[in-house]
């Protein structure tokens, strides 16, 4: 690749500029005969020629030609044509950088023009050159990210009047929430704008956006050509708790956390690490490990397997069910017949699995029924933004044993587990919400309240966990009326378990998951404690 080579437009025609001493002006690219079929590694010259030809054709607005210079021309053509037609790029200079093997970086300095208004637009990108499998020709390895780093197979670029007015999102006390200050809220703010921009009273502007073909996915603004007027949208978030959540999850490579007010279901914080991408805190689907024992314990009390925290149970080191052996962490046991409270606080797997034969034919469905009946799991939550609302499927055999300790096919996220703790603290389910329901009159999910003895029993056992059990260390700095449950979930092919923790203090509940964080109290526990201490 010649250092400094550029692709530009002159007189309405995109050209390639030849750099280096002794060259001036622009040279038109000419076609050549099809090269002979070659094999083996690409040469420097092949990488240079393939990337130059592609960049020149793309920059010139010759979408079909550029597409044919990739290894997936059918998929590439719509985005390459749309660069000028839909994104309204009227001028561009593309400057290749120094190749690293077959990867060629480049920068784009473009002008976007719509209805007489022009704005500069710049970004960096890269492409990779590969050898065609059937032709042996050097071709650009097609990915939507070649055109722009934020594009996917379901998105495209578009410049037009925005589909929704901008918003000024504020927390429950009127403090502004921006993606710059609270990076985790970026994707959520995009959704809120798309859904509530008109209700908030703003007026739309003109923008270049990444738009999705998938229903319900918000546009992502890349460039504003004409500013609209933002309307104010009040959320249930709390700026101080949100800030604490951002800091807490930011200490880990991959983590998610949610905080909820138990008495109302109002979401106080949503945070993810890495921030600004997939909202794992509300859309994630992972096994929750032993935090699920809150629901299993409720089921056991509701079905008469135990009559409360003082019931005598067994906690052997291992237990066999349907031919499979399950064990406690490091095969610990509690001699004799400990109270259910102690088995819960120490997260004894075998105690919960031993409930299966006492439930008989209902053992595979009882947990699913309890999760929906009292905790709202699997109902259609309408928080104001998309969420996955948990799944506890009916099970059988060894899968039933695994589900009782939060493994198997059970899937949850931080939102679900924070809501479960909130339900225990409140004595009944309050559907989580991020935008007040009266803004659009959407119906909220409801359940039966937890029977008072069960709610009291769960609070007693969660308090024991937070004070003297497996959650005592991370919950030590948390004051007030508190409770907790630890969890770790094994993941196939992952060296360490995912770390889970959920708990509450006074009128705030929270949950967190840290990928490959190990035991619940080690990684996720301190995250939850930081959120609870921000109340």
BELJO-V897084 format. One record per helix or strand. SS is the DSSP state (alpha for helix, beta for strand). FROM is the first residue (numbers start at 0). TO is the last residue. Records with the same first field share a line. If there is no record, write none. Layout:
SS = FROM-TO ; FROM-TO
This chain:
beta = 5-9 ; 12-16 ; 25-26 ; 69-69 ; 88-95 ; 99-99 ; 102-113 ; 116-130 ; 137-139 ; 154-160 ; 166-169 ; 175-175 ; 202-202 ; 205-211 ; 219-225 ; 228-228 ; 230-234 ; 254-259 ; 265-272 ; 285-285 ; 311-311 ; 314-314 ; 317-320 ; 323-326 ; 333-333 ; 338-338 ; 390-390 ; 410-411 ; 432-432 ; 434-434 ; 481-488 ; 497-504 ; 507-513
alpha = 43-58 ; 62-67 ; 72-84 ; 143-145 ; 182-195 ; 238-248 ; 279-282 ; 288-301 ; 328-330 ; 339-344 ; 348-352 ; 355-374 ; 397-403 ; 413-425 ; 436-438 ; 451-466 ; 471-474 ; 523-531
